[in-house]
Amino acid sequence: SYIMNFMKNTPYMTAEYEHEIDVKIVEFITLDMVNQMTKERLRPVNEIVLVSAPEKEGATVPTSEQLLGVMQAVHTAELEAPVDNTITEPPIPEGTVFKGSKVKKETTDKFGSTVWQLKNGVKVVVKSTDFKADEILLRINSAGGHSVLSTEEVMTATNLPGYISQAGVGNFNASDLRKLLTGKAVSVRPTIGAYSNGFSGSASPKDLETLMQLTYMYFTAPRFDKADFDVMIDRMKAQYANVGSNPMFVLNDTLMNVLYGHDPRREMLTLERIDKIDYAKMEPIYNKLYSNADDFTFTFVGNINLDELKPLVEKYLGSLPKTKQKFSWKDDGVRFAKGNVTTEFKVPMQMPKTRVFYALTGDIPYSLKTEIELSALAQILDIRYIESIREEKGGTYGVQTGVEASYVPVPDYMLMITFDTDPAMADELMEIIFEELDKIAVEGAREDDLNTIKEFYAKQHTDDLKQNSHWLNVIGGYHLHGYDLNSGYMDIVNAMTPDTIRNLTAKILADGNVVKIVMSNE
């Protein structure tokens, strides 16, 4: 408002005065005024049509005459008003019998969450908060994921959540499901990862029962339709037809192949690999991963009344099927590449540049301490690279660093460093990347840098403690794998010294596992 007032002399109003004006305007507007404005504005004059198409041989691009013909046909068509086909039936068919299961045991975990164990084996963890009045978050997790599937099933499983989201559930296709949920703030989405699978969901407190009904239906009545699958595949083939000319896509595909030693369980989806998505395998994979509710932990965080939630849990989650077949994640043998691995390649670019990507990997015990110290190292490197590469050399707009720590299938880490630069400066900047690492490994972190990061962590953690999403991650992860990623956070932060970062950096360099990928213009 200040900028527009200065630049164009538009009036600056307080929020209260602007609201008062808006209320008067809204009261003044009539339906006839809106219709009249529509007739004046939406006329077939002064129209501009923009067409974007791939510049390649064989690409079918409509002519100007064809486009104008389509527009003219629409302008002259007799259009009928849409029929109100609002769906009022419930997500679950009437007459469905719920066996239900009572809560047989109630305890409290270390985070103050209520833990219910149902007779059918389902475990429910609930943390009631007052952070947001209209938010309930749900995470449903089971150890398993791709690791319990064959290599030939992985690509199908990777794309299964997207298909389920498009197919709908029970008697409702995706379009009908959207109509059913009109006016409701609720969603449920399947997730399948390398070592776990489940659902993520959210709802307003008023729509809690709808959230429970959808969850029940996704477990018991997923919708599989070959026509929906064919539509998805056609859309994907159109989407991926020209993606091979996108340098960033080529880089990411190369990275996954090199980083994991060309393991087929970590392939990215490409046009050629779409044929690996097998409709016939989808339903068996889904049933394998979701048939036994005994495998799952249901974590609720948000504005929750436990007395209202408990009967819904016993009715819907207590009626989920239980089988004798239990899963846990398996070691699928996928590991980071060892030693020094360098891959250089060229692709055509509209704006010539060189992109450099490093991945430094190795084994490390997993804990909250490891997560914090690795993150601190990445932020310290950000500071150092801004000074040495961006400001002193002017070699790039910025160097991006990131870290990942994992506990499955083995505890390990990955430090990622990437930047874009002028091809003529690439070699010089790559040397600086490791010069800074070497300095930290010998001298440790600078005190001022570390103190700045500690201050940031203290503020960030205070904010995190008031976020439902933070507690969902902490509690869900704790009950799935047993790792506490919250308790003692600030004690770990305050205990970090320059030597902490020095020792960690020295270990990473000593591990000696460096994947380097250099992409340049052809």
N, C-alpha and C positions, 0 to 999 in steps of 0.2 A: 504493500500500500504506500509506503514512504517513497519507494522508487518511482511508482507510477505518478505520484503526486509531484515529484521533482521533475521527472522527464516530460510528462504530458499534462501537468496541471489538473489531473483528476482529483476530485475532493477526497481528503483523508477523513475517514469516519471512525469513531470508536466502535468496538464490537456491538455495544449496546444500541447505539444509534443506527448502525447498519441493520441490525435485527429488526428494529422498529420500522424502518423504511421497507424492508423486505416483507414484513407482515402486511403492511398497507398495500403493497403492490400485488401480493398474492390474493388478497381479498378483492382487489379491483379486477383481476383477470377473469374472463368468462370463457366458456367453451367455444362460443362463436368467434371470439377474438383469436383463439388458438387455431381454429379451423381456417379462418381467413388468412392468417399469417402463413399457414402451411401452403395454401393455394398460391400465394404470392411468391413464396420462396422456392418451392419445388416445381419449377417450370423448365421445359427442355430448351433452355437458352443458356449461353455462356457456360456450357459444361466442358470439362476437361477430362479425358480418359487417359490414364497412364497404364502402359503395358510393360511388365517385366518378364523377360524370358531368357533362357540360356542361349548363349551365342555358340551354337554347335551345329554340325551337319545333322540333318534329319529331325531337328526340333520343329514341332508343329506350332506355328504362331498365327493367330487369327489376323486377317487383314482388317484394314480400317472399315471397309464396306461391310464385312461380317459383323464387326462390333456395333456399327451404327444400325445394322439391321436388327440385331438383338434388342438394342435400346428402343428402337421404333416399335418393335413387336410388343414390348412391355407397355409402352406409353399408350398403345391403342387396344390393349387386351381388356376384356371384360373380367374384372376381378371380383371375386366373391368375398364377403367378410368371413373371417375365420370362425369356425364353430367352437364354442366353449366346450372343450373335452377334458375339463378338470377331473382328475381321478380322486375319488373320495374313499375308495376301499382301503383297508389297512394293509401294511406291508406283508403281514402273515395271513394266509387264508383263514377265513372264518371256519370254526370247527376243529382247528388244530388242537390236539391234546398235548398239554405240557405235563410231563411227569414231575419235573422239578426235583431239586435236591436242597435240603436244609443245610445251613452252616453248622458243621459238626464241631468246629474248633475256631476260637477267636483269640488272637494274640496281638501284640504291638511290637513293631520292629524298632530298630535303633533310631529311625528318623521320626518316630511318633505316628507312623502310619498304622492303620488298622488292617490286620491280615485275617481274612476269612478262608478257611479250608472247607470246601463243599464235599458232600458225600460222593459225588461223581468224580472227584479228583481235581476239580478246577480250583485254582488258587487265585484269590482276589486280594489286591492290595489297594487301600484307599487312603489318600491324604487330602483332608478337607482344608481349604485355604480361603482367605478373604481378599486375595490379590485382585481378582476381576469378578465382578458380579455376574457376568454373562458367559463365563467360560468353564467348561469341563473338558479335560483332555483325557484320552484313552490310548493306552498302548497295550497290545496283545502280542506276547512274544513266546517263541519256543525255539530251543536250540535244534538246529537241523539245516534248513536251507538247501543250497546247492550241494552241500557236502554229502548228503545222503542220497544223491541222485547220480546216475551214470553220466559220463562225459557227453554222451549223445543227447541227454535230456536237458543239459544246462542252458543252451540257447533258447529252447522252448520255455523253460522255467523263468529265464530272465525277462521274457516278454509276456509271461502269463499275467502278472498284476495289471499291466496296461490293457490286456484283452478283457479281463474281468471287469475293470472299471468302465469299459466301453459296452460290455454286453448286458450289464444290469444284474438283477438278482431275482430268483423265483419266477413269478409270472410277469415281471416288469422288465422290459428292455430299457436301455439307457435313457431314451426319450421319455418313456412313461415314468421311470423312476424320478427324473427331474421334476415332472409335473406333480408326482406324489409328494415330493418334498418342498414344493412351492410354499413359501412363507415360513419354512422351518430352518433353523440354523443347526444343521446336523450333517455329518459326513463320516463315511467309513471307507478306508482304502487298504487293499491288500499289499503286503510287502514281502519280498523274497530276496534275501541276501545270500552271501557265500556260506554263512554258518548259522543263520537264523531266519525265521519266517514268522509272519503274523499279520497284524493289522494295525493301522493307526486311525484314530477317530477323534471327533470333537463334537460338542453340542452345547447349546444353551441349556441351562437347568430346566427350562420349560419343555425341552424336547428330549429329556433324558430317556424316557421310555421308547421313543422312536429310535434313539441310538442303540438301545438294547435289542430292539426288534430287528434292526438292520444287521447287527452283529450276529444274532441267532440265524438269520437267513443266509448270510455269507458263509457260515459254517455248514449249514444243512441243505441249502438249495442254491448253490451257485448256478448261473445260467450259461449254458454252452450252446451256441448256434453257429453252424457252419457258414451261414450267410454273413453273420457279423464278423466272423474270422476272415472271410474273403475280402470284406470291405477294409478291414484293418491292414491286411497284407497289400492290397492295391494301394492304399494310402501310403504305406511305408515304402513301397517300391518307387512311387512318384517322389517321395521325400528324399530317398537315398540315391535317385538316379544320377544326380549331378554333384553329390556331396564329395565325391572323390577328387574334385577340383578345388575343394576348400583346403587351403594349407593347414589350418588348425585341426581339421578332422584327420588329415593324413598324419600330422604330428602325434595326435592322441592315439591313433591306431598303432603307429610305430612304437610309441612309448609302451603301450600295454604289451605288445609282442616282445619287445626287448627286455622290459623290466621283469617279466615273468617267464623268460626263456621260451617264448612261443608256446606256452601251455594253452591248449584249446579250451580249458575251463575259464580262462580270463580273456577270451576274445571279445572285441567290440563288435557291435552289429554293423555290417556293411551290406551293400546291395547284393553281393555274391553270397553272403551268409544268411540272408532272409529265408532262403530255401531250407535252412536247418530248423526253422520254426514249424513244428509238426502239430497240426490240429488234433490228430489221433492221440497224441501223447498228453494233451493239456488236461483233460479230465482225470486220467489216472494219476498224473503228477499232483494235481490239486487234492485229490482224495488221499494220496499218500501223505501229504504234508499237513492236512487239516482234518483228518478223520477222527483223531483221538484228542478230545478236549483235555484229557489228563496231562497232556504235554505242555499246556499253556498256562502262563501267568497273565492275569488281567490287571493292569495298573490304572487306577483312576486318580486324577489330581484336579482340584478346582473347587468351585463353589458347590459343594456336595452336602446334602443332608443325609447322613448315614441311615436314618430311620426310613427315608423314602427309597434309598438305593437298595437296601438289603432285600426287601421282598421282590424287587425286579431282578436282582442277581439270582435269587433262589429260583425264580420262575423261569427266566430265559437262559442264563448261563448254567443253571442247575439241570436244564433239560438237554444240554448238548451231549452228543454221543460219546461213549467211552469204549475203547477197544483194548485188547491185550497188547497190541503193537505199539511199543514206545520207541521214541527217537531221541537221540542226542547228536550233536555235531560230530562229524568224523574228520580225521586228518586226511585231507584230499591230496596231500603231497605237494601243493603249490607253494613255491618259495621264490624269494627275490633272487635275481641273478647274482652270482658271486664274482669277485674280482673286478678288474677294470674292463668295462664294456663300452666301446665307443661306436656310435652309428652316425654317419653323416650322409645327408641326401639333399637333393635339390628338387624344388617344385616351381611351376610358374606362379608368379605373384604379380598382382597389379601394382603394389608398392614394394619394390625390392628391399629386403632386409634380411638379417640373420637372426634366428631365434635359437637360443641356447637353453637347454634343460639339463639339470643335474639331479640325480637321485642317489643319495648316500644312505646305505642301509646296513643293518646288522641286528644281532640279537641283544636284548636288554630285558631285565626283569620288569614286569608290568606293575605299575602302582600309580596312585595319584601323584606321588613325588616325581616319578618319571614323566608323567604328562606335563606337569608344571615346569620342570627344568628344561625339557625339550622345547616347550613353547617359549620360554624365556630366551633360550639360545636363538630361536628364529627371530624374535623381536630385536635382539642385540645385533644380529646380522643385518636386519633391515636398517638400523641406524648407521652401522658401519658402511654399508654399501651405498646409502644415500650420500654420505660424505665422500667416499673414495671414487665411486663410479659415476654417480650422477653429478655431484657438484664439482669435484676436482677435474674429472675427465670429460664431463658433458657427454658421456657415451650412451646414455639411455634415459628415458623418462623415469624409470624405476626398476629395481630388482625385486621380484616377488619371492618371498621365502615362505615355506610352510612345513609342518611336521605332522606325522601320523604315528601313533603308537597302538599296537594291537596285542591281544592276548590269545587269539586263535588264528591258525592252528598252533603257533608257537609265539612266545613273547618276542616282538621285534619292533623296530622303528624304521621310519623313512624320513630323511630331511630332504626337502625339495627346494631347488634354487633355479629360477628362470628369468630371462631378460631378453629384450629385443634390442638390436643395435645395428649401426652401419656395418656392412660386411668388412670394411677396411679396419674397423676397431675390434672385431670379434676376438681375435687371438690375444690382444693386449688385455681386454676385459676379463677373459677367461682366466688369465694368470692372476689378476687381482682377486677373483673369487676365492682362490685357494690361499693367496697371500694373507687375506683377512682371517681365514680359518686357522692358518698356521700361527698368526699373531695371538689369537685368542687361546690356542692350545698351549702356548708358551707363557704368555703374560696374564691370561685370565681376562675377564670382562672388566671394563672400566667402571669404577665405583659410581660415577654419575649416571651412566647408562642403566646400570642395574637398579639404582634407587628410583629412577624414572619409571622403570617397568614395574617395580614393587608398588609404587603409588597407583599406577594404572590397575594392577591386579586387585588391590584393596578396594578401589571404587567399583570395579567390575563385579567382584564377588558380592559386595553389598547389594548391588542391583540384581544379581542373579538370584539371590536368596528370596527375592520378592516376585520371581517369575515361575508360573506353573510349569512352563516347558523345562526349566532347570531341574525341578524336582521330579518331573516325569522321567528325564534321562537318568538322574541319580538313582531313583528308587527302582525303575525298570531294570537298569543294568545290574544293580546290587542283587535283586532277586533272581535274575537270569544267570549271572556268572559269578556273583559273590564279591565283586570289587566295589569298595566304597570310594566314590569320587567326590566326596564333599567334606567329610569329617577331617579336621586338622588342616584345612586348606591354608589359612593364613599363617599357621605355625610353619608350614613348609616354605611359604613365600618369604617369611621373615628370616628363616634360617639360611636362605641362599646367600652365598658369598661369591666374590670374583673367582675363587678357586673352584667353586661348584661348577661354574660354567667352563672353566679351564679343563677340569678333569673330564667333563662330558665331551667337550670338543676333541680332546686328545684321544678319547676312546673311539669316537666316530672315525677319526682319521686313521687310527691304528687298525680298525676293522678292515679298511681297504677295499670296501665294496662301492664302486662308483660307476653308475650308468650315466654316460654323457651322450646326449643327442643334439646334433647341430643341423638345423634346417636352413637352407639358403635358397636364394632365387635362382631359377634355371635360366 
